[in-house]
Amino acid sequence: MFCPIENSLANPNVYISTSHSISMLTIPFNFLTLAVIFFKNSRNLRALKLALLYNQFWSLFGDLLIGTLIIPYIFVPWPAGFPCGLLTEVFGINPFVQGYVLVVVICGKILHMMNILI
């Protein structure tokens, strides 16, 4: 069977367009969730307000980085890939710096989740 690369996710342009489309759907919901946590929180959940805001901040920041700013294009069998997001295309930021920021955000989210579970 032949699968043309122009129409599949193996093409970086299709991958970028798909990632931007998903980000355009999820980012407004993340901001709406921030507004609900900040303004429409009930009295019972006031003790958890800071934890919810912190968790939502890391989720929003991670979605922005992975879905719009960095967009890591990963080669699955090997630990290799390249960024093809706005930080590369528009601003020309070094891929090593982008990888470092991505690892810091993922580790921050994991550490926050571990802190909630303890």
N, CA, C and O atoms as a Tinker XYZ file with bonds, in Angstrom:
   472  protein
     1  N      0.821000   -1.177000    0.000000    73     2
     2  CA     0.000000    0.000000    0.000000    64     1     3
     3  C      0.871000    1.248000    0.000000    63     2     4     5
     4  O      1.878000    1.304000    0.705000    81     3
     5  N      0.497000    2.220000   -0.766000    73     3     6
     6  CA     1.272000    3.446000   -0.865000    64     5     7
     7  C      0.535000    4.576000   -0.152000    63     6     8     9
     8  O     -0.646000    4.817000   -0.403000    81     7
     9  N      1.233000    5.254000    0.725000    73     7    10
    10  CA     0.655000    6.395000    1.447000    64     9    11
    11  C      1.478000    7.626000    1.101000    63    10    12    13
    12  O      2.642000    7.717000    1.493000    81    11
    13  N      0.896000    8.574000    0.375000    73    11    14
    14  CA     1.682000    9.762000    0.016000    64    13    15
    15  C      2.018000   10.592000    1.251000    63    14    16    17
    16  O      1.177000   10.799000    2.126000    81    15
    17  N      3.241000   11.055000    1.302000    73    15    18
    18  CA     3.712000   11.787000    2.474000    64    17    19
    19  C      3.101000   13.194000    2.549000    63    18    20    21
    20  O      3.094000   13.799000    3.621000    81    19
    21  N      2.595000   13.719000    1.440000    73    19    22
    22  CA     2.060000   15.076000    1.439000    64    21    23
    23  C      0.812000   15.220000    2.301000    63    22    24    25
    24  O      0.545000   16.310000    2.808000    81    23
    25  N      0.040000   14.149000    2.480000    73    23    26
    26  CA    -1.229000   14.233000    3.192000    64    25    27
    27  C     -1.209000   13.567000    4.564000    63    26    28    29
    28  O     -2.249000   13.498000    5.219000    81    27
    29  N     -0.075000   13.081000    5.012000    73    27    30
    30  CA    -0.039000   12.378000    6.284000    64    29    31
    31  C      0.688000   13.219000    7.331000    63    30    32    33
    32  O      1.283000   14.251000    7.019000    81    31
    33  N      0.627000   12.756000    8.578000    73    31    34
    34  CA     1.297000   13.480000    9.662000    64    33    35
    35  C      2.810000   13.344000    9.592000    63    34    36    37
    36  O      3.515000   13.969000   10.384000    81    35
    37  N      3.332000   12.539000    8.662000    73    35    38
    38  CA     4.779000   12.464000    8.479000    64    37    39
    39  C      5.320000   13.738000    7.851000    63    38    40    41
    40  O      6.513000   14.024000    7.951000    81    39
    41  N      4.456000   14.497000    7.209000    73    39    42
    42  CA     4.836000   15.783000    6.642000    64    41    43
    43  C      4.816000   16.830000    7.757000    63    42    44    45
    44  O      3.779000   17.005000    8.397000    81    43
    45  N      5.916000   17.526000    8.009000    73    43    46
    46  CA     5.922000   18.523000    9.091000    64    45    47
    47  C      4.890000   19.630000    8.924000    63    46    48    49
    48  O      4.383000   20.139000    9.924000    81    47
    49  N      4.564000   20.018000    7.695000    73    47    50
    50  CA     3.576000   21.090000    7.499000    64    49    51
    51  C      2.181000   20.650000    7.934000    63    50    52    53
    52  O      1.440000   21.438000    8.522000    81    51
    53  N      1.817000   19.406000    7.652000    73    51    54
    54  CA     0.521000   18.889000    8.094000    64    53    55
    55  C      0.507000   18.766000    9.617000    63    54    56    57
    56  O     -0.502000   19.058000   10.259000    81    55
    57  N      1.621000   18.337000   10.187000    73    55    58
    58  CA     1.746000   18.216000   11.642000    64    57    59
    59  C      1.613000   19.575000   12.322000    63    58    60    61
    60  O      0.945000   19.693000   13.349000    81    59
    61  N      2.242000   20.597000   11.757000    73    59    62
    62  CA     2.157000   21.952000   12.314000    64    61    63
    63  C      0.730000   22.473000   12.225000    63    62    64    65
    64  O      0.223000   23.042000   13.191000    81    63
    65  N      0.078000   22.290000   11.087000    73    63    66
    66  CA    -1.308000   22.760000   10.918000    64    65    67
    67  C     -2.254000   22.063000   11.881000    63    66    68    69
    68  O     -3.144000   22.697000   12.448000    81    67
    69  N     -2.069000   20.760000   12.070000    73    67    70
    70  CA    -2.905000   20.008000   13.008000    64    69    71
    71  C     -2.677000   20.488000   14.432000    63    70    72    73
    72  O     -3.629000   20.645000   15.196000    81    71
    73  N     -1.431000   20.719000   14.790000    73    71    74
    74  CA    -1.111000   21.183000   16.136000    64    73    75
    75  C     -1.690000   22.573000   16.399000    63    74    76    77
    76  O     -2.223000   22.825000   17.480000    81    75
    77  N     -1.591000   23.471000   15.427000    73    75    78
    78  CA    -2.170000   24.808000   15.588000    64    77    79
    79  C     -3.697000   24.748000   15.685000    63    78    80    81
    80  O     -4.298000   25.509000   16.443000    81    79
    81  N     -4.323000   23.855000   14.930000    73    79    82
    82  CA    -5.782000   23.720000   14.992000    64    81    83
    83  C     -6.231000   23.230000   16.363000    63    82    84    85
    84  O     -7.207000   23.737000   16.917000    81    83
    85  N     -5.527000   22.251000   16.908000    73    83    86
    86  CA    -5.871000   21.751000   18.234000    64    85    87
    87  C     -5.647000   22.828000   19.283000    63    86    88    89
    88  O     -6.438000   22.962000   20.217000    81    87
    89  N     -4.564000   23.603000   19.133000    73    87    90
    90  CA    -4.287000   24.687000   20.086000    64    89    91
    91  C     -5.364000   25.765000   20.034000    63    90    92    93
    92  O     -5.737000   26.316000   21.070000    81    91
    93  N     -5.863000   26.069000   18.847000    73    91    94
    94  CA    -6.914000   27.083000   18.740000    64    93    95
    95  C     -8.187000   26.637000   19.435000    63    94    96    97
    96  O     -8.983000   27.476000   19.856000    81    95
    97  N     -8.396000   25.336000   19.565000    73    95    98
    98  CA    -9.563000   24.833000   20.286000    64    97    99
    99  C     -9.334000   24.760000   21.795000    63    98   100   101
   100  O    -10.248000   25.045000   22.569000    81    99
   101  N     -8.126000   24.382000   22.225000    73    99   102
   102  CA    -7.901000   24.132000   23.645000    64   101   103
   103  C     -7.511000   25.364000   24.443000    63   102   104   105
   104  O     -7.852000   25.449000   25.623000    81   103
   105  N     -6.813000   26.318000   23.851000    73   103   106
   106  CA    -6.348000   27.494000   24.597000    64   105   107
   107  C     -7.515000   28.316000   25.138000    63   106   108   109
   108  O     -7.451000   28.727000   26.296000    81   107
   109  N     -8.583000   28.583000   24.374000    73   107   110
   110  CA    -9.710000   29.316000   24.972000    64   109   111
   111  C    -10.355000   28.577000   26.148000    63   110   112   113
   112  O    -10.789000   29.208000   27.111000    81   111
   113  N    -10.419000   27.253000   26.074000    73   111   114
   114  CA   -10.969000   26.493000   27.196000    64   113   115
   115  C    -10.070000   26.581000   28.423000    63   114   116   117
   116  O    -10.561000   26.599000   29.552000    81   115
   117  N     -8.759000   26.637000   28.211000    73   115   118
   118  CA    -7.845000   26.806000   29.337000    64   117   119
   119  C     -8.034000   28.167000   30.003000    63   118   120   121
   120  O     -8.038000   28.259000   31.230000    81   119
   121  N     -8.190000   29.224000   29.206000    73   119   122
   122  CA    -8.433000   30.551000   29.786000    64   121   123
   123  C     -9.795000   30.613000   30.478000    63   122   124   125
   124  O     -9.932000   31.256000   31.519000    81   123
   125  N    -10.796000   29.953000   29.907000    73   123   126
   126  CA   -12.104000   29.891000   30.553000    64   125   127
   127  C    -12.018000   29.175000   31.892000    63   126   128   129
   128  O    -12.640000   29.596000   32.868000    81   127
   129  N    -11.251000   28.100000   31.940000    73   127   130
   130  CA   -11.069000   27.372000   33.194000    64   129   131
   131  C    -10.360000   28.228000   34.228000    63   130   132   133
   132  O    -10.711000   28.190000   35.407000    81   131
   133  N     -9.362000   29.004000   33.801000    73   131   134
   134  CA    -8.704000   29.931000   34.725000    64   133   135
   135  C     -9.694000   30.949000   35.285000    63   134   136   137
   136  O     -9.673000   31.243000   36.480000    81   135
   137  N    -10.554000   31.485000   34.434000    73   135   138
   138  CA   -11.540000   32.458000   34.893000    64   137   139
   139  C    -12.537000   31.828000   35.861000    63   138   140   141
   140  O    -12.914000   32.452000   36.853000    81   139
   141  N    -12.962000   30.616000   35.585000    73   139   142
   142  CA   -13.904000   29.934000   36.481000    64   141   143
   143  C    -13.253000   29.664000   37.831000    63   142   144   145
   144  O    -13.875000   29.874000   38.872000    81   143
   145  N    -12.009000   29.201000   37.821000    73   143   146
   146  CA   -11.317000   28.942000   39.090000    64   145   147
   147  C    -11.121000   30.234000   39.863000    63   146   148   149
   148  O    -11.288000   30.263000   41.082000    81   147
   149  N    -10.770000   31.298000   39.164000    73   147   150
   150  CA   -10.443000   32.552000   39.842000    64   149   151
   151  C    -11.682000   33.296000   40.338000    63   150   152   153
   152  O    -11.675000   33.821000   41.451000    81   151
   153  N    -12.746000   33.351000   39.535000    73   151   154
   154  CA   -13.902000   34.183000   39.875000    64   153   155
   155  C    -15.111000   33.413000   40.383000    63   154   156   157
   156  O    -15.836000   33.935000   41.231000    81   155
   157  N    -15.361000   32.215000   39.915000    73   155   158
   158  CA   -16.589000   31.489000   40.243000    64   157   159
   159  C    -16.353000   30.319000   41.189000    63   158   160   161
   160  O    -17.079000   29.326000   41.138000    81   159
   161  N    -15.371000   30.422000   42.030000    73   159   162
   162  CA   -15.046000   29.351000   42.950000    64   161   163
   163  C    -15.991000   29.382000   44.156000    63   162   164   165
   164  O    -16.261000   30.452000   44.700000    81   163
   165  N    -16.490000   28.226000   44.572000    73   163   166
   166  CA   -17.399000   28.184000   45.709000    64   165   167
   167  C    -16.608000   28.293000   47.016000    63   166   168   169
   168  O    -15.383000   28.171000   47.022000    81   167
   169  N    -17.315000   28.523000   48.111000    73   167   170
   170  CA   -16.657000   28.663000   49.416000    64   169   171
   171  C    -16.002000   27.355000   49.864000    63   170   172   173
   172  O    -14.998000   27.376000   50.576000    81   171
   173  N    -16.561000   26.232000   49.452000    73   171   174
   174  CA   -15.992000   24.940000   49.842000    64   173   175
   175  C    -14.627000   24.690000   49.208000    63   174   176   177
   176  O    -13.802000   23.963000   49.762000    81   175
   177  N    -14.395000   25.289000   48.057000    73   175   178
   178  CA   -13.154000   25.047000   47.339000    64   177   179
   179  C    -12.116000   26.155000   47.525000    63   178   180   181
   180  O    -11.091000   26.149000   46.843000    81   179
   181  N    -12.354000   27.091000   48.416000    73   179   182
   182  CA   -11.399000   28.190000   48.615000    64   181   183
   183  C    -10.041000   27.691000   49.081000    63   182   184   185
   184  O     -9.012000   28.271000   48.733000    81   183
   185  N    -10.030000   26.621000   49.866000    73   183   186
   186  CA    -8.757000   26.083000   50.347000    64   185   187
   187  C     -7.945000   25.474000   49.198000    63   186   188   189
   188  O     -6.719000   25.409000   49.282000    81   187
   189  N     -8.602000   25.034000   48.144000    73   187   190
   190  CA    -7.920000   24.415000   47.011000    64   189   191
   191  C     -7.689000   25.378000   45.854000    63   190   192   193
   192  O     -7.154000   24.979000   44.820000    81   191
   193  N     -8.082000   26.634000   46.012000    73   191   194
   194  CA    -8.024000   27.587000   44.911000    64   193   195
   195  C     -6.598000   27.767000   44.396000    63   194   196   197
   196  O     -6.383000   27.781000   43.184000    81   195
   197  N     -5.631000   27.904000   45.284000    73   195   198
   198  CA    -4.253000   28.102000   44.855000    64   197   199
   199  C     -3.712000   26.869000   44.129000    63   198   200   201
   200  O     -3.016000   27.005000   43.123000    81   199
   201  N     -4.017000   25.684000   44.620000    73   199   202
   202  CA    -3.562000   24.459000   43.963000    64   201   203
   203  C     -4.204000   24.313000   42.577000    63   202   204   205
   204  O     -3.539000   23.904000   41.626000    81   203
   205  N     -5.482000   24.643000   42.465000    73   203   206
   206  CA    -6.157000   24.566000   41.165000    64   205   207
   207  C     -5.582000   25.575000   40.175000    63   206   208   209
   208  O     -5.379000   25.253000   39.005000    81   207
   209  N     -5.319000   26.805000   40.646000    73   207   210
   210  CA    -4.735000   27.822000   39.776000    64   209   211
   211  C     -3.337000   27.420000   39.317000    63   210   212   213
   212  O     -2.983000   27.616000   38.155000    81   211
   213  N     -2.551000   26.862000   40.221000    73   211   214
   214  CA    -1.198000   26.438000   39.892000    64   213   215
   215  C     -1.229000   25.303000   38.864000    63   214   216   217
   216  O     -0.453000   25.305000   37.909000    81   215
   217  N     -2.113000   24.351000   39.060000    73   215   218
   218  CA    -2.245000   23.234000   38.122000    64   217   219
   219  C     -2.716000   23.719000   36.758000    63   218   220   221
   220  O     -2.202000   23.277000   35.731000    81   219
   221  N     -3.670000   24.606000   36.741000    73   219   222
   222  CA    -4.177000   25.118000   35.473000    64   221   223
   223  C     -3.129000   25.967000   34.764000    63   222   224   225
   224  O     -3.045000   25.950000   33.536000    81   223
   225  N     -2.324000   26.713000   35.533000    73   223   226
   226  CA    -1.242000   27.491000   34.924000    64   225   227
   227  C     -0.253000   26.579000   34.210000    63   226   228   229
   228  O      0.134000   26.865000   33.077000    81   227
   229  N      0.164000   25.487000   34.849000    73   227   230
   230  CA     1.109000   24.572000   34.215000    64   229   231
   231  C      0.482000   23.901000   33.000000    63   230   232   233
   232  O      1.169000   23.663000   32.007000    81   231
   233  N     -0.806000   23.593000   33.063000    73   231   234
   234  CA    -1.478000   22.984000   31.906000    64   233   235
   235  C     -1.539000   23.961000   30.739000    63   234   236   237
   236  O     -1.266000   23.589000   29.597000    81   235
   237  N     -1.896000   25.206000   31.023000    73   235   238
   238  CA    -1.977000   26.225000   29.977000    64   237   239
   239  C     -0.603000   26.489000   29.378000    63   238   240   241
   240  O     -0.456000   26.563000   28.158000    81   239
   241  N      0.403000   26.630000   30.234000    73   239   242
   242  CA     1.754000   26.908000   29.750000    64   241   243
   243  C      2.287000   25.735000   28.924000    63   242   244   245
   244  O      2.938000   25.941000   27.900000    81   243
   245  N      2.014000   24.511000   29.366000    73   243   246
   246  CA     2.434000   23.340000   28.604000    64   245   247
   247  C      1.734000   23.245000   27.257000    63   246   248   249
   248  O      2.363000   22.917000   26.251000    81   247
   249  N      0.432000   23.530000   27.231000    73   247   250
   250  CA    -0.304000   23.515000   25.962000    64   249   251
   251  C      0.230000   24.572000   24.998000    63   250   252   253
   252  O      0.376000   24.308000   23.805000    81   251
   253  N      0.521000   25.763000   25.509000    73   251   254
   254  CA     1.069000   26.810000   24.650000    64   253   255
   255  C      2.436000   26.419000   24.089000    63   254   256   257
   256  O      2.719000   26.628000   22.910000    81   255
   257  N      3.265000   25.857000   24.941000    73   255   258
   258  CA     4.604000   25.481000   24.475000    64   257   259
   259  C      4.558000   24.338000   23.471000    63   258   260   261
   260  O      5.139000   24.432000   22.390000    81   259
   261  N      3.873000   23.265000   23.827000    73   259   262
   262  CA     3.891000   22.076000   22.975000    64   261   263
   263  C      3.045000   22.268000   21.719000    63   262   264   265
   264  O      3.413000   21.777000   20.652000    81   263
   265  N      1.928000   22.966000   21.826000    73   263   266
   266  CA     1.024000   23.071000   20.692000    64   265   267
   267  C      1.246000   24.243000   19.775000    63   266   268   269
   268  O      0.769000   24.230000   18.640000    81   267
   269  N      1.970000   25.280000   20.237000    73   267   270
   270  CA     2.110000   26.473000   19.413000    64   269   271
   271  C      3.549000   26.957000   19.313000    63   270   272   273
   272  O      4.046000   27.199000   18.213000    81   271
   273  N      4.214000   27.099000   20.434000    73   271   274
   274  CA     5.520000   27.747000   20.424000    64   273   275
   275  C      6.659000   26.819000   20.012000    63   274   276   277
   276  O      7.532000   27.232000   19.249000    81   275
   277  N      6.674000   25.577000   20.496000    73   275   278
   278  CA     7.785000   24.679000   20.178000    64   277   279
   279  C      7.388000   23.634000   19.139000    63   278   280   281
   280  O      8.129000   23.443000   18.175000    81   279
   281  N      6.280000   22.964000   19.285000    73   279   282
   282  CA     5.799000   21.879000   18.423000    64   281   283
   283  C      6.923000   20.878000   18.139000    63   282   284   285
   284  O      7.504000   20.888000   17.053000    81   283
   285  N      7.228000   20.017000   19.107000    73   283   286
   286  CA     8.304000   19.043000   18.879000    64   285   287
   287  C      7.909000   17.990000   17.845000    63   286   288   289
   288  O      6.888000   17.318000   17.995000    81   287
   289  N      8.701000   17.854000   16.822000    73   287   290
   290  CA     8.507000   16.839000   15.776000    64   289   291
   291  C      9.463000   15.702000   16.107000    63   290   292   293
   292  O     10.664000   15.807000   15.858000    81   291
   293  N      8.937000   14.620000   16.665000    73   291   294
   294  CA     9.742000   13.569000   17.258000    64   293   295
   295  C      9.778000   12.352000   16.341000    63   294   296   297
   296  O      8.759000   11.953000   15.777000    81   295
   297  N     10.963000   11.771000   16.200000    73   295   298
   298  CA    11.125000   10.514000   15.486000    64   297   299
   299  C     11.001000    9.393000   16.506000    63   298   300   301
   300  O     11.867000    9.232000   17.366000    81   299
   301  N      9.931000    8.622000   16.412000    73   299   302
   302  CA     9.492000    7.736000   17.483000    64   301   303
   303  C     10.491000    6.661000   17.899000    63   302   304   305
   304  O     10.719000    6.538000   19.103000    81   303
   305  N     11.103000    5.880000   17.030000    73   303   306
   306  CA    11.961000    4.817000   17.565000    64   305   307
   307  C     13.216000    5.333000   18.258000    63   306   308   309
   308  O     13.791000    4.636000   19.094000    81   307
   309  N     13.650000    6.555000   17.917000    73   307   310
   310  CA    14.878000    7.101000   18.471000    64   309   311
   311  C     14.570000    8.352000   19.296000    63   310   312   313
   312  O     13.583000    9.037000   19.030000    81   311
   313  N     15.390000    8.651000   20.276000    73   311   314
   314  CA    15.195000    9.903000   21.024000    64   313   315
   315  C     15.747000   11.084000   20.232000    63   314   316   317
   316  O     16.740000   11.697000   20.623000    81   315
   317  N     15.097000   11.393000   19.125000    73   315   318
   318  CA    15.567000   12.459000   18.250000    64   317   319
   319  C     14.369000   13.231000   17.714000    63   318   320   321
   320  O     13.246000   12.729000   17.718000    81   319
   321  N     14.608000   14.422000   17.264000    73   319   322
   322  CA    13.560000   15.244000   16.685000    64   321   323
   323  C     14.045000   16.668000   16.520000    63   322   324   325
   324  O     15.213000   16.979000   16.752000    81   323
   325  N     13.125000   17.524000   16.115000    73   323   326
   326  CA    13.463000   18.936000   15.961000    64   325   327
   327  C     12.211000   19.769000   16.229000    63   326   328   329
   328  O     11.096000   19.303000   15.994000    81   327
   329  N     12.388000   20.999000   16.721000    73   327   330
   330  CA    11.239000   21.863000   16.946000    64   329   331
   331  C     10.834000   22.560000   15.646000    63   330   332   333
   332  O     11.687000   22.957000   14.852000    81   331
   333  N      9.539000   22.702000   15.443000    73   331   334
   334  CA     9.071000   23.383000   14.235000    64   333   335
   335  C      7.940000   24.359000   14.560000    63   334   336   337
   336  O      7.022000   24.536000   13.759000    81   335
   337  N      8.003000   24.989000   15.729000    73   335   338
   338  CA     6.964000   25.929000   16.142000    64   337   339
   339  C      7.338000   27.367000   15.865000    63   338   340   341
   340  O      8.255000   27.656000   15.096000    81   339
   341  N      6.605000   28.266000   16.511000    73   339   342
   342  CA     6.822000   29.690000   16.295000    64   341   343
   343  C      8.165000   30.174000   16.816000    63   342   344   345
   344  O      8.748000   31.097000   16.248000    81   343
   345  N      8.666000   29.568000   17.887000    73   343   346
   346  CA     9.964000   29.997000   18.416000    64   345   347
   347  C     11.094000   29.721000   17.429000    63   346   348   349
   348  O     12.100000   30.432000   17.423000    81   347
   349  N     10.937000   28.699000   16.601000    73   347   350
   350  CA    11.949000   28.395000   15.592000    64   349   351
   351  C     11.714000   29.204000   14.331000    63   350   352   353
   352  O     12.632000   29.836000   13.808000    81   351
   353  N     10.485000   29.181000   13.847000    73   351   354
   354  CA    10.186000   29.787000   12.543000    64   353   355
   355  C     10.200000   31.314000   12.577000    63   354   356   357
   356  O     10.707000   31.943000   11.648000    81   355
   357  N      9.655000   31.915000   13.627000    73   355   358
   358  CA     9.532000   33.371000   13.668000    64   357   359
   359  C     10.715000   34.022000   14.381000    63   358   360   361
   360  O     11.301000   34.982000   13.881000    81   359
   361  N     11.062000   33.486000   15.562000    73   359   362
   362  CA    12.070000   34.137000   16.390000    64   361   363
   363  C     13.467000   33.561000   16.220000    63   362   364   365
   364  O     14.437000   34.211000   16.609000    81   363
   365  N     13.605000   32.379000   15.661000    73   363   366
   366  CA    14.906000   31.778000   15.413000    64   365   367
   367  C     15.672000   31.390000   16.668000    63   366   368   369
   368  O     16.898000   31.486000   16.698000    81   367
   369  N     14.966000   30.955000   17.701000    73   367   370
   370  CA    15.605000   30.568000   18.956000    64   369   371
   371  C     16.250000   29.190000   18.795000    63   370   372   373
   372  O     15.710000   28.313000   18.121000    81   371
   373  N     17.388000   29.022000   19.412000    73   371   374
   374  CA    18.169000   27.790000   19.339000    64   373   375
   375  C     17.327000   26.590000   19.801000    63   374   376   377
   376  O     16.670000   26.676000   20.839000    81   375
   377  N     17.332000   25.479000   19.059000    73   375   378
   378  CA    16.572000   24.290000   19.473000    64   377   379
   379  C     16.999000   23.721000   20.823000    63   378   380   381
   380  O     16.171000   23.144000   21.529000    81   379
   381  N     18.273000   23.870000   21.203000    73   379   382
   382  CA    18.717000   23.398000   22.510000    64   381   383
   383  C     18.003000   24.158000   23.629000    63   382   384   385
   384  O     17.595000   23.556000   24.622000    81   383
   385  N     17.853000   25.458000   23.476000    73   383   386
   386  CA    17.157000   26.273000   24.477000    64   385   387
   387  C     15.686000   25.869000   24.551000    63   386   388   389
   388  O     15.120000   25.787000   25.641000    81   387
   389  N     15.071000   25.619000   23.414000    73   387   390
   390  CA    13.675000   25.204000   23.398000    64   389   391
   391  C     13.499000   23.847000   24.076000    63   390   392   393
   392  O     12.538000   23.648000   24.819000    81   391
   393  N     14.406000   22.924000   23.828000    73   391   394
   394  CA    14.343000   21.623000   24.496000    64   393   395
   395  C     14.506000   21.747000   25.991000    63   394   396   397
   396  O     13.833000   21.051000   26.750000    81   395
   397  N     15.393000   22.626000   26.425000    73   395   398
   398  CA    15.600000   22.850000   27.852000    64   397   399
   399  C     14.335000   23.407000   28.503000    63   398   400   401
   400  O     13.929000   22.945000   29.569000    81   399
   401  N     13.718000   24.391000   27.870000    73   399   402
   402  CA    12.479000   24.977000   28.409000    64   401   403
   403  C     11.378000   23.927000   28.461000    63   402   404   405
   404  O     10.622000   23.873000   29.431000    81   403
   405  N     11.278000   23.104000   27.445000    73   403   406
   406  CA    10.255000   22.056000   27.413000    64   405   407
   407  C     10.459000   21.051000   28.542000    63   406   408   409
   408  O      9.493000   20.642000   29.186000    81   407
   409  N     11.694000   20.652000   28.787000    73   407   410
   410  CA    11.976000   19.714000   29.878000    64   409   411
   411  C     11.659000   20.353000   31.228000    63   410   412   413
   412  O     11.124000   19.684000   32.111000    81   411
   413  N     11.977000   21.628000   31.401000    73   411   414
   414  CA    11.676000   22.317000   32.662000    64   413   415
   415  C     10.172000   22.378000   32.901000    63   414   416   417
   416  O      9.718000   22.163000   34.025000    81   415
   417  N      9.400000   22.666000   31.867000    73   415   418
   418  CA     7.940000   22.736000   32.027000    64   417   419
   419  C      7.364000   21.363000   32.352000    63   418   420   421
   420  O      6.501000   21.246000   33.222000    81   419
   421  N      7.827000   20.333000   31.669000    73   419   422
   422  CA     7.322000   18.983000   31.947000    64   421   423
   423  C      7.706000   18.551000   33.354000    63   422   424   425
   424  O      6.891000   17.956000   34.058000    81   423
   425  N      8.930000   18.840000   33.775000    73   423   426
   426  CA     9.355000   18.488000   35.139000    64   425   427
   427  C      8.584000   19.288000   36.178000    63   426   428   429
   428  O      8.257000   18.757000   37.240000    81   427
   429  N      8.287000   20.549000   35.897000    73   427   430
   430  CA     7.481000   21.349000   36.820000    64   429   431
   431  C      6.094000   20.778000   36.998000    63   430   432   433
   432  O      5.572000   20.745000   38.112000    81   431
   433  N      5.499000   20.334000   35.928000    73   431   434
   434  CA     4.178000   19.717000   36.001000    64   433   435
   435  C      4.225000   18.403000   36.774000    63   434   436   437
   436  O      3.338000   18.125000   37.582000    81   435
   437  N      5.257000   17.595000   36.530000    73   435   438
   438  CA     5.384000   16.318000   37.244000    64   437   439
   439  C      5.620000   16.558000   38.730000    63   438   440   441
   440  O      5.025000   15.878000   39.566000    81   439
   441  N      6.476000   17.511000   39.066000    73   439   442
   442  CA     6.730000   17.809000   40.478000    64   441   443
   443  C      5.481000   18.345000   41.166000    63   442   444   445
   444  O      5.233000   18.037000   42.332000    81   443
   445  N      4.700000   19.140000   40.456000    73   443   446
   446  CA     3.455000   19.640000   41.040000    64   445   447
   447  C      2.488000   18.491000   41.290000    63   446   448   449
   448  O      1.836000   18.446000   42.333000    81   447
   449  N      2.390000   17.566000   40.347000    73   447   450
   450  CA     1.493000   16.430000   40.533000    64   449   451
   451  C      1.968000   15.540000   41.676000    63   450   452   453
   452  O      1.142000   15.003000   42.414000    81   451
   453  N      3.276000   15.371000   41.839000    73   451   454
   454  CA     3.789000   14.585000   42.956000    64   453   455
   455  C      3.499000   15.274000   44.281000    63   454   456   457
   456  O      3.224000   14.608000   45.280000    81   455
   457  N      3.557000   16.597000   44.298000    73   455   458
   458  CA     3.270000   17.348000   45.519000    64   457   459
   459  C      1.804000   17.222000   45.899000    63   458   460   461
   460  O      1.480000   17.189000   47.086000    81   459
   461  N      0.921000   17.151000   44.929000    73   459   462
   462  CA    -0.502000   16.973000   45.222000    64   461   463
   463  C     -0.751000   15.594000   45.802000    63   462   464   465
   464  O     -1.565000   15.448000   46.714000    81   463
   465  N     -0.060000   14.570000   45.289000    73   463   466
   466  CA    -0.301000   13.211000   45.728000    64   465   467
   467  C      0.271000   12.918000   47.114000    63   466   468   469
   468  O     -0.201000   12.008000   47.796000    81   467
   469  N      1.266000   13.667000   47.530000    73   467   470
   470  CA     1.899000   13.410000   48.836000    64   469   471
   471  C      1.059000   13.965000   49.951000    63   470   472
   472  O      1.427000   13.845000   51.120000    81   471
